[in-house]
Amino acid sequence: MRFTHNDYPDHLWHNRVKVGLDGYTYAHDLIIKAALDFIRANRARTLFCYLPVTIPHAAMQAPRELYDKYRRLYRQFDDVVSTYSGSRVRNPIAAFPAMMERLDNGVGEVLVLLDELGIESNTVVMFASDNGPHQEGGHGPICNPMNSTVFPLVGIQLVTVMKSLSGAGPVPVTTVSTQLLHGWFRRFFVCRSV
């Protein structure tokens, strides 16, 4: 996706093919679906799946059902209006956890599929995010992880290796590594060897 500032675009690119959209389809959902389809189609061979998730991002756009769920929790921000890259969102503070839940669900779908296909034990899944604290999109200082009591973990850049190839299962939650990944791009990888 070359324009990550609109999560309801009029098109996406799949490889070199421009795919027209209606402007009402959440791009993240299509990207996750394409990854799941790719993994299913290639499950019997070595594969590399690069999954360029686009959320969370400064436009603070989220599917209505999740946005409403968090808006009920954070009504004190209903007077905050985000205007970013042509998008206008009331209560962007509620939109951020909505995007995070949608992202978490998508990552979960990939992990469940790997398990269902029986290929999780020789698959590595890595997740990295480029979205540290920012003020764009109405997501201002209230969400700075250094001073926020509302969202103490929002905006932390992370790299997580979620599965190991050793067959020992998930990498323990407390595992810490100082190994850097190249670049500051949001990435989601699924690597499998047969």
C-alpha positions in Angstrom: 0.0 0.0 0.0 1.6 3.2 -1.1 -0.7 5.5 0.8 -1.1 4.4 4.3 -3.0 7.5 5.5 -6.4 6.3 4.4 -7.6 2.9 5.6 -10.7 3.1 3.3 -8.9 3.7 0.0 -10.4 3.6 -3.5 -7.7 1.1 -4.5 -4.8 -1.1 -3.3 -1.9 -2.6 -5.2 -1.6 -6.4 -5.1 1.9 -7.1 -6.5 1.7 -5.0 -9.7 -2.1 -5.1 -10.2 -4.2 -2.2 -9.2 -7.3 -3.4 -7.4 -10.2 -1.0 -7.4 -12.2 -0.6 -4.1 -15.4 1.1 -3.1 -13.9 3.5 -0.5 -15.8 1.7 2.3 -13.7 -1.5 2.6 -11.2 -1.5 5.4 -7.8 -2.1 3.7 -6.3 -4.0 6.6 -9.0 -6.7 6.3 -8.1 -7.3 2.6 -4.4 -7.4 3.4 -4.9 -10.1 6.1 -7.2 -12.1 3.8 -4.6 -12.1 1.0 -2.0 -13.3 3.4 -4.2 -16.1 4.7 -5.0 -17.2 1.1 -1.3 -17.1 0.2 -0.3 -19.2 3.2 -3.1 -21.8 2.4 -2.0 -22.0 -1.2 1.7 -22.5 -0.3 1.5 -24.5 2.8 3.2 -27.6 1.3 6.4 -25.7 0.3 8.9 -23.3 1.7 7.3 -19.8 1.8 8.0 -16.2 2.7 5.0 -14.1 3.4 5.6 -10.3 3.8 2.4 -8.8 5.2 2.6 -5.0 5.2 -0.1 -4.1 7.7 -1.2 -0.5 7.6 -2.7 0.0 11.0 -2.4 1.7 13.4 -1.8 4.9 11.5 -2.3 8.6 11.9 -5.7 8.8 10.1 -7.2 7.1 13.1 -9.8 5.2 11.1 -11.3 2.0 12.4 -14.3 -0.2 11.6 -17.4 1.2 13.2 -18.2 -1.7 15.5 -14.7 -1.5 17.2 -14.7 2.3 17.2 -18.1 2.4 18.9 -16.9 -0.1 21.5 -13.9 2.2 22.5 -15.8 5.4 22.1 -18.1 4.2 24.9 -15.0 3.7 27.1 -13.4 7.1 26.2 -16.3 9.5 25.9 -14.3 12.2 27.6 -12.5 12.7 24.2 -15.7 13.0 22.1 -14.9 16.7 21.6 -11.5 15.9 20.0 -11.7 15.9 16.2 -8.9 14.5 14.1 -8.3 15.9 10.6 -5.4 14.1 9.0 -4.8 13.6 5.3 -8.4 14.3 4.3 -9.8 12.2 7.1 -12.1 13.6 9.8 -12.6 11.4 12.9 -14.4 12.4 16.1 -12.6 11.0 19.2 -9.4 9.6 17.6 -8.4 8.4 21.1 -11.1 5.7 20.8 -10.0 4.9 17.2 -6.5 3.9 18.3 -7.4 0.9 20.5 -10.0 -0.1 17.9 -7.2 -0.3 15.3 -5.0 -2.2 17.7 -7.7 -4.8 18.4 -8.3 -5.2 14.6 -4.5 -5.7 14.2 -4.4 -8.2 17.1 -7.3 -10.1 15.6 -5.5 -10.3 12.2 -2.3 -11.5 13.7 -4.3 -14.1 15.6 -5.9 -15.3 12.4 -2.5 -16.0 10.9 -1.3 -17.8 14.0 -4.5 -19.9 14.2 -4.2 -20.8 10.5 -0.6 -21.9 10.9 -1.7 -24.2 13.7 -4.7 -25.5 11.8 -2.5 -26.4 8.8 0.0 -28.1 11.1 2.9 -26.0 10.0 3.4 -23.9 13.1 6.3 -25.9 14.4 8.6 -25.1 11.5 7.4 -21.5 10.9 8.9 -18.2 12.2 6.5 -15.3 12.6 8.0 -11.8 13.3 6.1 -8.7 13.9 7.5 -5.1 14.0 5.9 -1.7 14.1 7.1 1.7 13.0 4.5 3.7 15.0 6.0 5.2 18.0 4.4 8.2 19.8 3.1 10.8 17.5 0.7 13.8 17.6 -0.7 13.5 14.1 -4.3 12.6 13.7 -5.4 14.0 17.0 -3.4 11.4 18.9 -1.6 13.9 21.0 0.4 14.0 24.2 -2.3 12.2 26.1 -1.0 9.0 24.5 2.7 9.5 25.2 3.7 6.3 27.0 5.9 8.3 29.3 3.1 10.2 30.9 -0.2 8.5 30.0 -2.5 7.0 32.5 -5.0 6.3 29.8 -2.8 4.2 27.5 0.4 3.3 29.2 1.7 1.1 26.4 0.5 3.0 23.3 3.2 4.1 20.8 6.0 1.8 21.8 8.0 0.5 18.9 8.5 -3.2 19.0 9.9 -6.2 17.3 8.5 -9.5 18.4 9.5 -13.0 17.3 6.2 -14.8 18.0 7.1 -18.4 17.0 10.3 -20.4 17.0 11.6 -23.0 14.6 12.8 -25.3 17.4 9.5 -26.9 17.8 9.5 -25.6 21.4 6.4 -23.5 20.8 6.1 -19.7 21.2 9.1 -17.6 22.2 8.6 -16.9 25.9 7.0 -13.5 26.6 9.9 -12.4 28.8 12.5 -13.0 26.1 14.6 -9.8 25.4 16.9 -9.3 22.4 19.0 -6.4 21.3 19.1 -7.6 17.7 18.0 -4.8 15.4 16.0 -5.3 12.2 16.9 -3.3 9.2 14.7 -0.3 8.6 11.9 1.4 10.4 9.0 -0.1 8.5 6.0 -1.9 9.9 6.5 -5.5 9.0 4.8 -8.8 9.5 6.6 -11.9 8.3 5.8 -15.5 8.1 8.7 -17.7 7.1 8.4 -21.5 6.8 10.7 -24.2 5.7 9.8 -27.7 4.7 
